Amino acid sequence: MNQSLIRLTSRLLVASIAILPFPSNAGLVPTDSAAASAQRVAIKTFVGRPDVASKLQALGVSAAQAQMRVDALTDAEAASLAERIGSLPAGADPTTIGFILVAALVIWRLWVDAQEREAAASHRAPAKPVPPKPEPPKQ
């Protein structure tokens, strides 16, 4: 009984798969649509960063409002904004990095000079003892 029920169920499943059509929709996704969604994701990621969110809060725009504004952008506006975000410099201001590098170089050079002076002082021959001054003759 059990075996025949399994066979009947299997045959019905095979028949239903063979006969009944599966609703499928395999269409091409336009490149513009895919690029626009990627740009919106990049903008939302940028707006979601803590430093950007705090700056927006200082300007009076909440994080939720910023996300709603990103959703309201047209594709052209999203592309333009994503391009501007992509062209921003990563990291700190270049002049700050330059000052830090110069300061590090100066400190390193001073340290190397101090090490060389210590090494030169430890390799010097011991100083000759100064002979005692002769005592004046006693009269």
N, CA, C and O atoms as a GROMACS GRO file, in nm:
protein
  556
    1MET      N    1   0.082  -0.119   0.000
    1MET     CA    2   0.000   0.000   0.000
    1MET      C    3   0.087   0.125   0.000
    1MET      O    4   0.065   0.218  -0.078
    2ASN      N    5   0.182   0.126   0.085
    2ASN     CA    6   0.271   0.240   0.099
    2ASN      C    7   0.353   0.262  -0.029
    2ASN      O    8   0.370   0.374  -0.075
    3GLN      N    9   0.402   0.154  -0.084
    3GLN     CA   10   0.484   0.159  -0.205
    3GLN      C   11   0.402   0.210  -0.324
    3GLN      O   12   0.452   0.287  -0.406
    4SER      N   13   0.279   0.166  -0.335
    4SER     CA   14   0.196   0.208  -0.448
    4SER      C   15   0.158   0.356  -0.436
    4SER      O   16   0.143   0.423  -0.538
    5LEU      N   17   0.141   0.407  -0.314
    5LEU     CA   18   0.111   0.548  -0.293
    5LEU      C   19   0.229   0.635  -0.335
    5LEU      O   20   0.210   0.742  -0.394
    6ILE      N   21   0.348   0.590  -0.305
    6ILE     CA   22   0.469   0.665  -0.343
    6ILE      C   23   0.482   0.668  -0.495
    6ILE      O   24   0.517   0.771  -0.552
    7ARG      N   25   0.455   0.556  -0.562
    7ARG     CA   26   0.465   0.550  -0.708
    7ARG      C   27   0.361   0.642  -0.773
    7ARG      O   28   0.392   0.712  -0.870
    8LEU      N   29   0.240   0.640  -0.721
    8LEU     CA   30   0.134   0.724  -0.776
    8LEU      C   31   0.169   0.873  -0.760
    8LEU      O   32   0.151   0.951  -0.853
    9THR      N   33   0.218   0.910  -0.644
    9THR     CA   34   0.257   1.049  -0.619
    9THR      C   35   0.372   1.089  -0.711
    9THR      O   36   0.371   1.199  -0.766
   10SER      N   37   0.468   1.003  -0.727
   10SER     CA   38   0.581   1.033  -0.814
   10SER      C   39   0.536   1.053  -0.958
   10SER      O   40   0.582   1.145  -1.025
   11ARG      N   41   0.448   0.968  -1.006
   11ARG     CA   42   0.400   0.978  -1.144
   11ARG      C   43   0.319   1.107  -1.164
   11ARG      O   44   0.332   1.173  -1.266
   12LEU      N   45   0.237   1.142  -1.065
   12LEU     CA   46   0.160   1.265  -1.075
   12LEU      C   47   0.253   1.388  -1.077
   12LEU      O   48   0.228   1.482  -1.152
   13LEU      N   49   0.356   1.387  -0.997
   13LEU     CA   50   0.452   1.498  -0.996
   13LEU      C   51   0.526   1.510  -1.128
   13LEU      O   52   0.545   1.620  -1.180
   14VAL      N   53   0.568   1.397  -1.184
   14VAL     CA   54   0.639   1.400  -1.312
   14VAL      C   55   0.546   1.449  -1.422
   14VAL      O   56   0.586   1.528  -1.507
   15ALA      N   57   0.424   1.404  -1.420
   15ALA     CA   58   0.328   1.446  -1.522
   15ALA      C   59   0.296   1.595  -1.508
   15ALA      O   60   0.288   1.666  -1.608
   16SER      N   61   0.280   1.642  -1.387
   16SER     CA   62   0.248   1.784  -1.369
   16SER      C   63   0.365   1.873  -1.411
   16SER      O   64   0.344   1.981  -1.467
   17ILE      N   65   0.486   1.829  -1.386
   17ILE     CA   66   0.603   1.907  -1.429
   17ILE      C   67   0.612   1.908  -1.581
   17ILE      O   68   0.647   2.011  -1.640
   18ALA      N   69   0.582   1.796  -1.645
   18ALA     CA   70   0.591   1.788  -1.790
   18ALA      C   71   0.479   1.862  -1.860
   18ALA      O   72   0.501   1.921  -1.966
   19ILE      N   73   0.360   1.862  -1.803
   19ILE     CA   74   0.244   1.918  -1.871
   19ILE      C   75   0.222   2.066  -1.837
   19ILE      O   76   0.200   2.147  -1.927
   20LEU      N   77   0.227   2.100  -1.709
   20LEU     CA   78   0.193   2.235  -1.666
   20LEU      C   79   0.310   2.332  -1.695
   20LEU      O   80   0.426   2.300  -1.666
   21PRO      N   81   0.280   2.446  -1.750
   21PRO     CA   82   0.388   2.543  -1.778
   21PRO      C   83   0.428   2.619  -1.651
   21PRO      O   84   0.344   2.647  -1.564
   22PHE      N   85   0.554   2.650  -1.642
   22PHE     CA   86   0.604   2.732  -1.532
   22PHE      C   87   0.601   2.877  -1.575
   22PHE      O   88   0.655   2.910  -1.681
   23PRO      N   89   0.542   2.963  -1.497
   23PRO     CA   90   0.546   3.105  -1.535
   23PRO      C   91   0.686   3.161  -1.513
   23PRO      O   92   0.734   3.170  -1.400
   24SER      N   93   0.748   3.197  -1.620
   24SER     CA   94   0.882   3.255  -1.608
   24SER      C   95   0.888   3.380  -1.693
   24SER      O   96   0.818   3.393  -1.794
   25ASN      N   97   0.973   3.469  -1.652
   25ASN     CA   98   0.986   3.595  -1.723
   25ASN      C   99   1.134   3.627  -1.733
   25ASN      O  100   1.191   3.694  -1.647
   26ALA      N  101   1.195   3.580  -1.837
   26ALA     CA  102   1.338   3.603  -1.855
   26ALA      C  103   1.358   3.711  -1.959
   26ALA      O  104   1.363   3.683  -2.079
   27GLY      N  105   1.369   3.833  -1.913
   27GLY     CA  106   1.391   3.943  -2.004
   27GLY      C  107   1.526   4.008  -1.977
   27GLY      O  108   1.586   3.986  -1.872
   28LEU      N  109   1.571   4.085  -2.071
   28LEU     CA  110   1.697   4.155  -2.053
   28LEU      C  111   1.676   4.277  -1.965
   28LEU      O  112   1.575   4.348  -1.975
   29VAL      N  113   1.772   4.300  -1.879
   29VAL     CA  114   1.768   4.419  -1.795
   29VAL      C  115   1.846   4.528  -1.867
   29VAL      O  116   1.963   4.507  -1.900
   30PRO      N  117   1.784   4.642  -1.891
   30PRO     CA  118   1.858   4.749  -1.958
   30PRO      C  119   1.979   4.794  -1.876
   30PRO      O  120   1.975   4.797  -1.753
   31THR      N  121   2.086   4.829  -1.945
   31THR     CA  122   2.208   4.872  -1.878
   31THR      C  123   2.185   4.997  -1.795
   31THR      O  124   2.239   5.010  -1.686
   32ASP      N  125   2.105   5.088  -1.847
   32ASP     CA  126   2.077   5.212  -1.774
   32ASP      C  127   2.011   5.184  -1.641
   32ASP      O  128   2.043   5.247  -1.540
   33SER      N  129   1.919   5.090  -1.641
   33SER     CA  130   1.847   5.056  -1.519
   33SER      C  131   1.941   4.994  -1.416
   33SER      O  132   1.936   5.026  -1.298
   34ALA      N  133   2.027   4.904  -1.462
   34ALA     CA  134   2.121   4.840  -1.370
   34ALA      C  135   2.222   4.941  -1.318
   34ALA      O  136   2.256   4.938  -1.200
   35ALA      N  137   2.270   5.030  -1.403
   35ALA     CA  138   2.366   5.132  -1.361
   35ALA      C  139   2.303   5.230  -1.264
   35ALA      O  140   2.366   5.272  -1.167
   36ALA      N  141   2.177   5.266  -1.289
   36ALA     CA  142   2.108   5.361  -1.201
   36ALA      C  143   2.090   5.301  -1.062
   36ALA      O  144   2.107   5.371  -0.962
   37SER      N  145   2.056   5.174  -1.056
   37SER     CA  146   2.038   5.112  -0.925
   37SER      C  147   2.173   5.101  -0.852
   37SER      O  148   2.178   5.119  -0.730
   38ALA      N  149   2.280   5.074  -0.924
   38ALA     CA  150   2.412   5.068  -0.862
   38ALA      C  151   2.455   5.206  -0.813
   38ALA      O  152   2.517   5.219  -0.707
   39GLN      N  153   2.421   5.309  -0.889
   39GLN     CA  154   2.455   5.444  -0.846
   39GLN      C  155   2.375   5.484  -0.723
   39GLN      O  156   2.429   5.549  -0.633
   40ARG      N  157   2.250   5.446  -0.718
   40ARG     CA  158   2.168   5.478  -0.601
   40ARG      C  159   2.221   5.405  -0.477
   40ARG      O  160   2.222   5.461  -0.367
   41VAL      N  161   2.266   5.282  -0.495
   41VAL     CA  162   2.324   5.208  -0.382
   41VAL      C  163   2.451   5.279  -0.334
   41VAL      O  164   2.474   5.291  -0.214
   42ALA      N  165   2.533   5.326  -0.428
   42ALA     CA  166   2.656   5.397  -0.390
   42ALA      C  167   2.623   5.526  -0.315
   42ALA      O  168   2.689   5.560  -0.217
   43ILE      N  169   2.520   5.598  -0.361
   43ILE     CA  170   2.482   5.723  -0.295
   43ILE      C  171   2.426   5.694  -0.156
   43ILE      O  172   2.459   5.764  -0.060
   44LYS      N  173   2.342   5.590  -0.144
   44LYS     CA  174   2.286   5.554  -0.013
   44LYS      C  175   2.395   5.510   0.083
   44LYS      O  176   2.389   5.541   0.202
   45THR      N  177   2.494   5.438   0.034
   45THR     CA  178   2.607   5.398   0.118
   45THR      C  179   2.683   5.521   0.166
   45THR      O  180   2.723   5.529   0.282
   46PHE      N  181   2.704   5.615   0.076
   46PHE     CA  182   2.776   5.738   0.111
   46PHE      C  183   2.698   5.818   0.215
   46PHE      O  184   2.755   5.866   0.313
   47VAL      N  185   2.567   5.832   0.194
   47VAL     CA  186   2.484   5.909   0.287
   47VAL      C  187   2.474   5.838   0.422
   47VAL      O  188   2.457   5.903   0.524
   48GLY      N  189   2.484   5.707   0.422
   48GLY     CA  190   2.474   5.630   0.546
   48GLY      C  191   2.601   5.629   0.630
   48GLY      O  192   2.597   5.584   0.744
   49ARG      N  193   2.712   5.678   0.576
   49ARG     CA  194   2.836   5.681   0.654
   49ARG      C  195   2.820   5.773   0.775
   49ARG      O  196   2.752   5.875   0.765
   50PRO      N  197   2.880   5.737   0.889
   50PRO     CA  198   2.861   5.817   1.010
   50PRO      C  199   2.909   5.962   0.997
   50PRO      O  200   2.843   6.052   1.048
   51ASP      N  201   3.021   5.985   0.930
   51ASP     CA  202   3.071   6.122   0.919
   51ASP      C  203   2.981   6.207   0.830
   51ASP      O  204   2.958   6.325   0.858
   52VAL      N  205   2.929   6.148   0.723
   52VAL     CA  206   2.839   6.221   0.635
   52VAL      C  207   2.705   6.245   0.705
   52VAL      O  208   2.647   6.353   0.693
   53ALA      N  209   2.657   6.144   0.777
   53ALA     CA  210   2.529   6.159   0.848
   53ALA      C  211   2.539   6.269   0.954
   53ALA      O  212   2.445   6.347   0.970
   54SER      N  213   2.652   6.276   1.025
   54SER     CA  214   2.666   6.381   1.126
   54SER      C  215   2.673   6.519   1.060
   54SER      O  216   2.620   6.616   1.114
   55LYS      N  217   2.738   6.527   0.945
   55LYS     CA  218   2.745   6.655   0.872
   55LYS      C  219   2.605   6.696   0.823
   55LYS      O  220   2.569   6.813   0.830
   56LEU      N  221   2.528   6.599   0.774
   56LEU     CA  222   2.392   6.628   0.731
   56LEU      C  223   2.305   6.671   0.849
   56LEU      O  224   2.222   6.761   0.836
   57GLN      N  225   2.324   6.607   0.964
   57GLN     CA  226   2.249   6.646   1.084
   57GLN      C  227   2.282   6.790   1.122
   57GLN      O  228   2.193   6.866   1.162
   58ALA      N  229   2.411   6.829   1.109
   58ALA     CA  230   2.451   6.966   1.140
   58ALA      C  231   2.384   7.065   1.044
   58ALA      O  232   2.358   7.180   1.080
   59LEU      N  233   2.357   7.020   0.922
   59LEU     CA  234   2.290   7.105   0.824
   59LEU      C  235   2.138   7.099   0.835
   59LEU      O  236   2.068   7.169   0.762
   60GLY      N  237   2.086   7.016   0.925
   60GLY     CA  238   1.942   7.009   0.948
   60GLY      C  239   1.870   6.904   0.867
   60GLY      O  240   1.748   6.912   0.852
   61VAL      N  241   1.941   6.806   0.813
   61VAL     CA  242   1.879   6.700   0.734
   61VAL      C  243   1.899   6.568   0.809
   61VAL      O  244   2.012   6.528   0.835
   62SER      N  245   1.789   6.502   0.843
   62SER     CA  246   1.801   6.374   0.913
   62SER      C  247   1.840   6.264   0.814
   62SER      O  248   1.832   6.282   0.692
   63ALA      N  249   1.883   6.151   0.869
   63ALA     CA  250   1.923   6.038   0.783
   63ALA      C  251   1.805   5.987   0.701
   63ALA      O  252   1.822   5.951   0.585
   64ALA      N  253   1.687   5.983   0.761
   64ALA     CA  254   1.569   5.935   0.689
   64ALA      C  255   1.532   6.030   0.575
   64ALA      O  256   1.494   5.986   0.466
   65GLN      N  257   1.544   6.160   0.600
   65GLN     CA  258   1.515   6.257   0.495
   65GLN      C  259   1.616   6.244   0.381
   65GLN      O  260   1.580   6.254   0.263
   66ALA      N  261   1.741   6.222   0.416
   66ALA     CA  262   1.844   6.208   0.313
   66ALA      C  263   1.816   6.085   0.227
   66ALA      O  264   1.830   6.091   0.105
   67GLN      N  265   1.776   5.974   0.289
   67GLN     CA  266   1.744   5.853   0.212
   67GLN      C  267   1.623   5.876   0.121
   67GLN      O  268   1.621   5.828   0.008
   68MET      N  269   1.523   5.950   0.171
   68MET     CA  270   1.406   5.980   0.088
   68MET      C  271   1.445   6.069  -0.030
   68MET      O  272   1.392   6.054  -0.140
   69ARG      N  273   1.536   6.162  -0.007
   69ARG     CA  274   1.581   6.249  -0.116
   69ARG      C  275   1.659   6.171  -0.220
   69ARG      O  276   1.648   6.198  -0.340
   70VAL      N  277   1.738   6.075  -0.176
   70VAL     CA  278   1.810   5.990  -0.271
   70VAL      C  279   1.712   5.910  -0.354
   70VAL      O  280   1.731   5.894  -0.475
   71ASP      N  281   1.606   5.858  -0.292
   71ASP     CA  282   1.504   5.782  -0.365
   71ASP      C  283   1.430   5.870  -0.466
   71ASP      O  284   1.384   5.819  -0.569
   72ALA      N  285   1.419   6.000  -0.439
   72ALA     CA  286   1.345   6.090  -0.527
   72ALA      C  287   1.429   6.142  -0.644
   72ALA      O  288   1.376   6.210  -0.732
   73LEU      N  289   1.559   6.112  -0.647
   73LEU     CA  290   1.645   6.159  -0.756
   73LEU      C  291   1.607   6.093  -0.888
   73LEU      O  292   1.568   5.976  -0.891
   74THR      N  293   1.620   6.168  -0.996
   74THR     CA  294   1.605   6.107  -1.128
   74THR      C  295   1.732   6.030  -1.160
   74THR      O  296   1.832   6.044  -1.090
   75ASP      N  297   1.728   5.950  -1.265
   75ASP     CA  298   1.846   5.872  -1.302
   75ASP      C  299   1.963   5.962  -1.339
   75ASP      O  300   2.077   5.932  -1.305
   76ALA      N  301   1.936   6.071  -1.408
   76ALA     CA  302   2.043   6.163  -1.448
   76ALA      C  303   2.104   6.231  -1.325
   76ALA      O  304   2.226   6.247  -1.316
   77GLU      N  305   2.018   6.270  -1.230
   77GLU     CA  306   2.070   6.333  -1.108
   77GLU      C  307   2.150   6.233  -1.026
   77GLU      O  308   2.254   6.268  -0.970
   78ALA      N  309   2.104   6.110  -1.018
   78ALA     CA  310   2.176   6.006  -0.946
   78ALA      C  311   2.313   5.980  -1.010
   78ALA      O  312   2.412   5.962  -0.940
   79ALA      N  313   2.316   5.977  -1.143
   79ALA     CA  314   2.443   5.954  -1.212
   79ALA      C  315   2.540   6.069  -1.186
   79ALA      O  316   2.659   6.046  -1.162
   80SER      N  317   2.490   6.191  -1.191
   80SER     CA  318   2.575   6.307  -1.166
   80SER      C  319   2.628   6.307  -1.023
   80SER      O  320   2.747   6.332  -1.001
   81LEU      N  321   2.540   6.279  -0.927
   81LEU     CA  322   2.582   6.279  -0.787
   81LEU      C  323   2.680   6.165  -0.759
   81LEU      O  324   2.777   6.184  -0.686
   82ALA      N  325   2.655   6.048  -0.816
   82ALA     CA  326   2.746   5.934  -0.797
   82ALA      C  327   2.883   5.965  -0.855
   82ALA      O  328   2.985   5.927  -0.799
   83GLU      N  329   2.886   6.034  -0.968
   83GLU     CA  330   3.014   6.073  -1.029
   83GLU      C  331   3.089   6.170  -0.940
   83GLU      O  332   3.210   6.159  -0.924
   84ARG      N  333   3.016   6.267  -0.882
   84ARG     CA  334   3.080   6.364  -0.792
   84ARG      C  335   3.132   6.297  -0.666
   84ARG      O  336   3.239   6.332  -0.616
   85ILE      N  337   3.056   6.200  -0.614
   85ILE     CA  338   3.101   6.126  -0.495
   85ILE      C  339   3.225   6.045  -0.529
   85ILE      O  340   3.318   6.037  -0.448
   86GLY      N  341   3.226   5.985  -0.648
   86GLY     CA  342   3.342   5.905  -0.689
   86GLY      C  343   3.468   5.988  -0.710
   86GLY      O  344   3.579   5.936  -0.699
   87SER      N  345   3.452   6.117  -0.739
   87SER     CA  346   3.569   6.201  -0.763
   87SER      C  347   3.621   6.267  -0.636
   87SER      O  348   3.724   6.336  -0.640
   88LEU      N  349   3.553   6.248  -0.523
   88LEU     CA  350   3.600   6.306  -0.398
   88LEU      C  351   3.731   6.240  -0.355
   88LEU      O  352   3.750   6.121  -0.378
   89PRO      N  353   3.820   6.317  -0.292
   89PRO     CA  354   3.945   6.255  -0.246
   89PRO      C  355   3.918   6.162  -0.130
   89PRO      O  356   3.838   6.191  -0.041
   90ALA      N  357   3.985   6.050  -0.131
   90ALA     CA  358   3.972   5.954  -0.022
   90ALA      C  359   4.071   5.990   0.088
   90ALA      O  360   4.187   6.020   0.060
   91GLY      N  361   4.027   5.987   0.210
   91GLY     CA  362   4.117   6.017   0.321
   91GLY      C  363   4.117   6.164   0.355
   91GLY      O  364   4.020   6.236   0.328
   92ALA      N  365   4.225   6.208   0.415
   92ALA     CA  366   4.234   6.344   0.465
   92ALA      C  367   4.278   6.441   0.357
   92ALA      O  368   4.302   6.403   0.242
   93ASP      N  369   4.289   6.566   0.396
   93ASP     CA  370   4.334   6.673   0.307
   93ASP      C  371   4.480   6.647   0.269
   93ASP      O  372   4.559   6.612   0.356
   94PRO      N  373   4.518   6.664   0.143
   94PRO     CA  374   4.656   6.636   0.102
   94PRO      C  375   4.760   6.721   0.175
   94PRO      O  376   4.871   6.675   0.200
   95THR      N  377   4.725   6.844   0.209
   95THR     CA  378   4.824   6.928   0.280
   95THR      C  379   4.849   6.874   0.419
   95THR      O  380   4.962   6.880   0.468
   96THR      N  381   4.746   6.822   0.484
   96THR     CA  382   4.764   6.764   0.617
   96THR      C  383   4.855   6.643   0.609
   96THR      O  384   4.944   6.626   0.692
   97ILE      N  385   4.834   6.559   0.510
   97ILE     CA  386   4.919   6.442   0.492
   97ILE      C  387   5.063   6.486   0.466
   97ILE      O  388   5.157   6.424   0.516
   98GLY      N  389   5.080   6.592   0.387
   98GLY     CA  390   5.215   6.642   0.359
   98GLY      C  391   5.284   6.690   0.486
   98GLY      O  392   5.402   6.659   0.507
   99PHE      N  393   5.213   6.765   0.569
   99PHE     CA  394   5.273   6.812   0.695
   99PHE      C  395   5.310   6.694   0.785
   99PHE      O  396   5.416   6.696   0.848
  100ILE      N  397   5.226   6.596   0.791
  100ILE     CA  398   5.255   6.479   0.874
  100ILE      C  399   5.378   6.406   0.822
  100ILE      O  400   5.463   6.364   0.901
  101LEU      N  401   5.389   6.390   0.691
  101LEU     CA  402   5.506   6.323   0.634
  101LEU      C  403   5.634   6.401   0.659
  101LEU      O  404   5.737   6.341   0.692
  102VAL      N  405   5.630   6.533   0.646
  102VAL     CA  406   5.749   6.615   0.670
  102VAL      C  407   5.789   6.606   0.817
  102VAL      O  408   5.908   6.592   0.848
  103ALA      N  409   5.692   6.614   0.907
  103ALA     CA  410   5.722   6.604   1.050
  103ALA      C  411   5.782   6.467   1.083
  103ALA      O  412   5.878   6.458   1.160
  104ALA      N  413   5.727   6.362   1.026
  104ALA     CA  414   5.781   6.228   1.050
  104ALA      C  415   5.923   6.216   0.996
  104ALA      O  416   6.007   6.153   1.060
  105LEU      N  417   5.950   6.274   0.881
  105LEU     CA  418   6.084   6.270   0.824
  105LEU      C  419   6.185   6.344   0.912
  105LEU      O  420   6.296   6.295   0.933
  106VAL      N  421   6.147   6.461   0.963
  106VAL     CA  422   6.236   6.538   1.050
  106VAL      C  423   6.264   6.460   1.179
  106VAL      O  424   6.379   6.452   1.223
  107ILE      N  425   6.160   6.404   1.239
  107ILE     CA  426   6.179   6.328   1.363
  107ILE      C  427   6.268   6.206   1.337
  107ILE      O  428   6.355   6.176   1.418
  108TRP      N  429   6.245   6.138   1.227
  108TRP     CA  430   6.327   6.020   1.195
  108TRP      C  431   6.473   6.060   1.176
  108TRP      O  432   6.563   5.990   1.223
  109ARG      N  433   6.497   6.172   1.106
  109ARG     CA  434   6.635   6.216   1.082
  109ARG      C  435   6.705   6.254   1.212
  109ARG      O  436   6.823   6.222   1.231
  110LEU      N  437   6.634   6.323   1.302
  110LEU     CA  438   6.693   6.357   1.431
  110LEU      C  439   6.725   6.232   1.511
  110LEU      O  440   6.829   6.226   1.578
  111TRP      N  441   6.639   6.133   1.505
  111TRP     CA  442   6.664   6.009   1.577
  111TRP      C  443   6.786   5.937   1.520
  111TRP      O  444   6.868   5.885   1.596
  112VAL      N  445   6.798   5.933   1.388
  112VAL     CA  446   6.913   5.868   1.325
  112VAL      C  447   7.042   5.941   1.363
  112VAL      O  448   7.142   5.876   1.393
  113ASP      N  449   7.041   6.074   1.362
  113ASP     CA  450   7.160   6.150   1.401
  113ASP      C  451   7.198   6.121   1.546
  113ASP      O  452   7.317   6.106   1.577
  114ALA      N  453   7.101   6.112   1.634
  114ALA     CA  454   7.130   6.083   1.775
  114ALA      C  455   7.190   5.944   1.789
  114ALA      O  456   7.281   5.923   1.868
  115GLN      N  457   7.138   5.848   1.713
  115GLN     CA  458   7.192   5.712   1.718
  115GLN      C  459   7.336   5.708   1.667
  115GLN      O  460   7.420   5.638   1.724
  116GLU      N  461   7.365   5.783   1.561
  116GLU     CA  462   7.501   5.787   1.507
  116GLU      C  463   7.597   5.852   1.606
  116GLU      O  464   7.710   5.806   1.621
  117ARG      N  465   7.552   5.958   1.674
  117ARG     CA  466   7.639   6.022   1.774
  117ARG      C  467   7.668   5.928   1.891
  117ARG      O  468   7.781   5.922   1.940
  118GLU      N  469   7.567   5.855   1.934
  118GLU     CA  470   7.589   5.759   2.042
  118GLU      C  471   7.685   5.650   2.000
  118GLU      O  472   7.772   5.610   2.077
  119ALA      N  473   7.671   5.600   1.878
  119ALA     CA  474   7.759   5.495   1.828
  119ALA      C  475   7.902   5.547   1.815
  119ALA      O  476   7.996   5.475   1.848
  120ALA      N  477   7.918   5.670   1.769
  120ALA     CA  478   8.052   5.728   1.755
  120ALA      C  479   8.115   5.750   1.892
  120ALA      O  480   8.235   5.730   1.908
  121ALA      N  481   8.036   5.791   1.990
  121ALA     CA  482   8.090   5.816   2.124
  121ALA      C  483   8.132   5.685   2.190
  121ALA      O  484   8.230   5.684   2.265
  122SER      N  485   8.062   5.577   2.165
  122SER     CA  486   8.096   5.451   2.230
  122SER      C  487   8.218   5.385   2.165
  122SER      O  488   8.281   5.300   2.227
  123HIS      N  489   8.253   5.422   2.043
  123HIS     CA  490   8.368   5.362   1.975
  123HIS      C  491   8.493   5.448   1.986
  123HIS      O  492   8.597   5.408   1.933
  124ARG      N  493   8.488   5.559   2.051
  124ARG     CA  494   8.608   5.643   2.066
  124ARG      C  495   8.704   5.579   2.162
  124ARG      O  496   8.666   5.506   2.254
  125ALA      N  497   8.829   5.608   2.141
  125ALA     CA  498   8.932   5.562   2.235
  125ALA      C  499   8.914   5.638   2.365
  125ALA      O  500   8.876   5.755   2.364
  126PRO      N  501   8.942   5.573   2.474
  126PRO     CA  502   8.926   5.644   2.600
  126PRO      C  503   9.020   5.765   2.604
  126PRO      O  504   9.131   5.763   2.552
  127ALA      N  505   8.972   5.865   2.665
  127ALA     CA  506   9.052   5.988   2.672
  127ALA      C  507   9.176   5.964   2.756
  127ALA      O  508   9.175   5.888   2.853
  128LYS      N  509   9.286   6.030   2.716
  128LYS     CA  510   9.411   6.017   2.792
  128LYS      C  511   9.394   6.092   2.923
  128LYS      O  512   9.337   6.202   2.927
  129PRO      N  513   9.443   6.032   3.027
  129PRO     CA  514   9.432   6.104   3.154
  129PRO      C  515   9.520   6.228   3.152
  129PRO      O  516   9.631   6.227   3.098
  130VAL      N  517   9.471   6.329   3.210
  130VAL     CA  518   9.546   6.454   3.216
  130VAL      C  519   9.649   6.439   3.329
  130VAL      O  520   9.615   6.407   3.442
  131PRO      N  521   9.776   6.464   3.295
  131PRO     CA  522   9.876   6.448   3.401
  131PRO      C  523   9.854   6.555   3.508
  131PRO      O  524   9.814   6.668   3.478
  132PRO      N  525   9.879   6.519   3.631
  132PRO     CA  526   9.859   6.616   3.737
  132PRO      C  527   9.958   6.732   3.723
  132PRO      O  528  10.070   6.716   3.674
  133LYS      N  529   9.913   6.845   3.767
  133LYS     CA  530  10.000   6.962   3.759
  133LYS      C  531  10.112   6.944   3.863
  133LYS      O  532  10.088   6.902   3.977
  134PRO      N  533  10.231   6.976   3.823
  134PRO     CA  534  10.339   6.964   3.922
  134PRO      C  535  10.320   7.067   4.034
  134PRO      O  536  10.281   7.181   4.012
  135GLU      N  537  10.346   7.023   4.149
  135GLU     CA  538  10.335   7.113   4.263
  135GLU      C  539  10.453   7.208   4.264
  135GLU      O  540  10.566   7.171   4.230
  136PRO      N  541  10.425   7.326   4.303
  136PRO     CA  542  10.540   7.418   4.308
  136PRO      C  543  10.640   7.374   4.416
  136PRO      O  544  10.601   7.318   4.518
  137PRO      N  545  10.765   7.399   4.392
  137PRO     CA  546  10.865   7.353   4.491
  137PRO      C  547  10.846   7.423   4.626
  137PRO      O  548  10.808   7.540   4.633
  138LYS      N  549  10.872   7.351   4.730
  138LYS     CA  550  10.857   7.405   4.865
  138LYS      C  551  10.985   7.477   4.902
  138LYS      O  552  11.096   7.432   4.877
  139GLN      N  553  10.963   7.585   4.960
  139GLN     CA  554  11.082   7.661   5.003
  139GLN      C  555  11.098   7.663   5.149
  139GLN      O  556  11.192   7.723   5.200
   0.00000   0.00000   0.00000
